[in-house]
Amino acid sequence: MANTVQARKRARQAIQRRAHNMSLRSELRTAIKKVRKAVATGDKTAAQAVFKESQSVIDSVADKKIIHKNAAARHKSRLSAAIKSI
């Protein structure tokens, strides 16, 4: 347990920051799942529309350093390839 006032405050902030980061990561996963689901239906135009929306979510999470920028690029690349394969 933290002994100093500063350490206690940092512990409180870490808990809040972790909760916020987890919600952003969940939002990212949901966006990716939406694109995968749209690809599974086989409707290319719908999949492209969902992908366009999810790109901003992926980039936003990467800008906040929740995931690495290369991981974001990899996700977008694989989703785009899945849409092209329809």
Number of C-alpha atoms within 10 A of each C-alpha: 6 10 7 9 9 10 12 13 11 13 14 11 12 12 11 12 12 11 12 12 17 13 12 19 17 12 16 23 14 14 20 20 14 16 24 17 13 19 24 14 11 13 12 17 12 15 24 18 12 19 23 14 13 23 20 13 21 25 18 16 20 18 13 12 11 16 18 14 16 10 12 20 15 12 15 19 12 11 22 17 11 16 22 12 10 12
